[in-house]
Amino acid sequence: MPQTETPGTEVSPRTRLRWWTELPLILLVYGCYSAGRLLARGDVSSAVDHGRAILRIEQFLHIDAEHPLNRLFTRQAWLGVPADFWYASLHYLVTPLILVWLFRFRTAHYRAARTWLMTSTFIGLIGFTLLPTCPPRLLAPGHGFVDTMAEYSSYGWWGGQASAPRGLGGMTNQYAAMPSLHCGWALWCGVMLWRYGGTRATKVLGVAYPLLTATVVMGTANHYLLDAVAGAAVMGAGFLLGPYVTRAVNLLKARLSPRRTPASPVPGGTGSSVVSGGCQTSTGERIPRQREERFGPEPEPDTSSTDAGEGAPAAAR
């Protein structure tokens, strides 16, 4: 019996993952992330106003944890210097490593995890564009923040302007503080380690990494606490929207891919089916009785086995 395809299943093909198709996709998203941060500079005065408004809200709610952490990291270089290295590097190292690990060893979960990360990243870019925000380190000195990246710039490769390499600070958007994708990506990494690590150590890392990253971004005066909260919210939105994005991509692939068309009957072939019950020949048949010989006799109504003998009249053409 020929197999039929259930309608709708063709929109979700299970194609094998290939690194040479995944790598350009990841690089494209990262390029969009970098370009979005660069292009969405916004008005500096508006960014400063947004930063002050966030700080006032936190002070009103008594959740402005940036001040004590920043003072601690500034006074204790043994904390401030590693924190600057953490902020300037792990954001760009741990996330790709988790992606590669999922691709190699957790293939069944890679596609959904990658879609979640990409969707959240694009949502974050929308936030950078609509709400440019001045980080604490760029506020006026009267607000009491110290830029630890500038304070300890002699220990690393970054300059005094941003976490970018020296001389390239002008090529990044320093007013893309809301939401904090440092915290958002770290939360994604933590969830992947917790769910798919399989050991107690990976679960501990899955909890510690996002918490330490949130501490670092506030202690170095690069983000407010509400920036970290917004980063977690962005990841939550990306998690909810991820299945819809996957479905839309599958539908688009199904529409762009060539459709399967049934093969036309070939003259003299044997692949065609019989149209009516034994009274019409199909391609390749010479007499109507050929079908009965091929598939077995079909009982006629009101005909007993005693009536069909050798003397029975042949079927009319």
SVG drawing of the C-alpha trace seen along z (x, -y; Angstrom):
<svg xmlns="http://www.w3.org/2000/svg" viewBox="-28 -66 77 93">
<polyline fill="none" stroke="black" stroke-width="0.4" points="0.0,0.0 1.6,-3.4 2.5,-5.6 0.8,-8.9 2.2,-12.0 0.2,-13.6 -0.8,-17.2 1.3,-19.7 4.2,-17.4 6.2,-18.7 6.7,-22.1 9.0,-20.7 11.8,-18.8 14.4,-17.0 17.5,-18.0 20.9,-17.0 22.9,-19.8 26.0,-20.9 28.7,-23.1 29.3,-24.9 25.7,-26.1 25.5,-26.8 28.7,-28.8 27.7,-31.5 24.3,-31.8 26.0,-32.4 28.4,-34.9 25.5,-36.7 23.6,-37.1 26.8,-38.2 27.4,-40.7 23.9,-42.0 24.4,-42.3 27.7,-44.3 26.3,-46.5 23.1,-47.1 25.1,-48.3 27.1,-50.5 24.3,-52.0 21.8,-52.5 23.8,-55.2 20.9,-57.4 21.0,-60.9 23.6,-61.1 21.4,-63.4 18.5,-61.1 20.7,-58.1 21.9,-60.0 18.3,-60.9 17.4,-57.2 20.3,-56.2 19.4,-58.7 15.8,-57.6 16.7,-54.0 19.0,-55.0 16.2,-57.0 13.8,-54.1 16.3,-51.7 17.1,-54.2 13.3,-54.6 13.0,-50.8 16.2,-50.5 17.7,-48.0 20.6,-50.1 23.2,-47.4 25.6,-49.0 27.1,-51.5 28.4,-49.0 29.6,-46.6 31.4,-49.3 33.1,-50.6 34.2,-47.1 35.7,-46.4 37.4,-49.8 39.0,-49.5 40.0,-45.9 42.1,-45.4 42.2,-41.7 38.5,-41.7 38.3,-44.6 40.9,-43.3 39.5,-39.7 36.1,-41.3 37.2,-43.5 38.7,-40.4 35.4,-38.6 33.4,-41.4 35.7,-41.9 36.1,-38.3 33.8,-35.6 30.8,-37.2 32.3,-36.4 34.0,-33.0 31.6,-31.0 28.5,-31.5 30.1,-30.2 31.7,-27.3 28.3,-26.3 26.9,-26.4 29.6,-24.2 29.2,-21.8 25.4,-21.6 26.1,-21.1 28.5,-18.2 27.1,-16.4 23.5,-17.5 22.4,-17.7 18.7,-16.9 18.5,-20.2 20.8,-22.4 18.3,-23.8 15.8,-25.0 18.6,-26.4 20.2,-28.3 16.8,-29.7 16.1,-30.8 19.5,-32.6 19.1,-34.3 15.5,-35.5 16.5,-37.0 19.5,-38.7 17.3,-40.5 14.9,-41.5 17.8,-43.0 18.8,-45.0 15.3,-46.5 15.8,-47.6 19.1,-49.2 17.5,-51.1 14.4,-52.3 15.9,-52.9 19.6,-54.1 20.8,-54.1 24.0,-55.6 25.7,-53.0 26.6,-54.0 30.3,-54.5 29.5,-57.3 27.3,-59.3 28.6,-62.5 31.1,-61.9 28.6,-63.2 26.7,-60.0 29.6,-58.2 30.6,-55.6 34.1,-54.7 34.8,-53.2 36.9,-50.1 37.6,-49.4 39.4,-52.7 40.9,-52.3 42.6,-49.0 43.1,-49.5 46.8,-49.0 46.2,-45.3 44.3,-44.3 43.9,-45.0 40.9,-47.3 41.1,-51.0 39.5,-53.6 36.5,-54.2 35.0,-50.7 35.7,-47.0 36.9,-47.1 40.6,-46.9 42.6,-50.1 41.9,-52.6 38.6,-50.9 36.4,-52.3 34.8,-54.7 33.6,-51.7 31.2,-50.4 28.0,-51.8 28.7,-52.7 25.0,-53.6 23.6,-50.1 23.1,-49.3 19.4,-48.4 18.9,-45.4 22.1,-43.7 22.8,-40.9 25.9,-40.1 23.4,-38.9 20.9,-37.5 23.5,-35.4 24.9,-34.2 21.5,-33.1 21.1,-31.2 24.4,-29.5 23.4,-28.6 20.2,-27.0 22.0,-24.9 24.5,-23.7 21.8,-22.9 19.5,-21.0 22.0,-19.2 25.3,-19.1 24.4,-15.8 26.7,-16.3 26.6,-18.1 29.5,-20.3 27.8,-21.5 24.7,-22.3 26.7,-24.3 28.3,-26.2 24.9,-26.7 23.8,-28.6 27.1,-30.4 27.9,-31.7 24.8,-34.0 24.9,-35.1 28.6,-36.1 28.1,-37.8 25.3,-39.9 27.6,-40.8 30.5,-41.7 28.4,-43.9 27.2,-46.0 30.5,-46.0 32.4,-47.3 29.7,-50.0 28.7,-48.8 25.1,-48.0 22.3,-48.8 20.5,-46.0 17.4,-46.7 19.5,-46.2 20.2,-42.7 16.6,-42.1 15.7,-43.4 18.3,-41.0 16.6,-38.0 13.2,-39.3 14.5,-39.4 15.6,-35.8 12.2,-34.9 10.5,-36.5 12.9,-34.8 12.1,-31.4 8.4,-31.9 8.8,-33.2 11.4,-30.6 8.9,-27.8 6.9,-30.3 10.1,-31.5 11.0,-27.9 7.6,-27.2 7.7,-30.3 11.2,-29.3 9.9,-25.8 6.9,-27.2 9.2,-29.5 11.5,-26.6 8.6,-24.5 7.3,-27.3 10.7,-28.0 11.7,-24.3 10.5,-22.6 7.2,-20.7 7.0,-17.0 4.9,-16.4 3.4,-12.9 5.2,-11.1 3.2,-11.1 2.3,-7.7 4.8,-6.3 3.3,-4.6 3.8,-0.8 4.6,-1.0 3.1,0.9 2.9,-1.7 -0.6,-3.0 -3.6,-1.8 -6.8,-0.3 -9.6,-2.9 -12.7,-0.7 -13.3,2.8 -12.0,5.1 -13.9,3.5 -11.3,1.0 -7.7,1.8 -4.8,0.0 -1.5,-0.8 0.3,2.4 -2.8,4.6 -4.1,6.3 -7.3,7.9 -9.6,7.0 -9.1,10.4 -5.4,9.6 -6.4,7.7 -8.3,10.6 -5.3,12.9 -2.9,10.5 -4.9,9.6 -7.2,12.7 -10.8,13.2 -13.5,10.9 -16.8,12.5 -19.8,11.3 -23.1,10.5 -25.7,13.4 -23.2,15.8 -22.5,19.0 -19.5,21.2 -21.4,23.8 -22.3,21.3 -18.8,20.5 -17.5,23.5 -15.5,24.1 -18.6,23.5 -19.3,20.1 -19.5,17.4 -16.5,15.1 -16.8,11.5 -17.9,9.2 -15.5,6.5"/>
</svg>
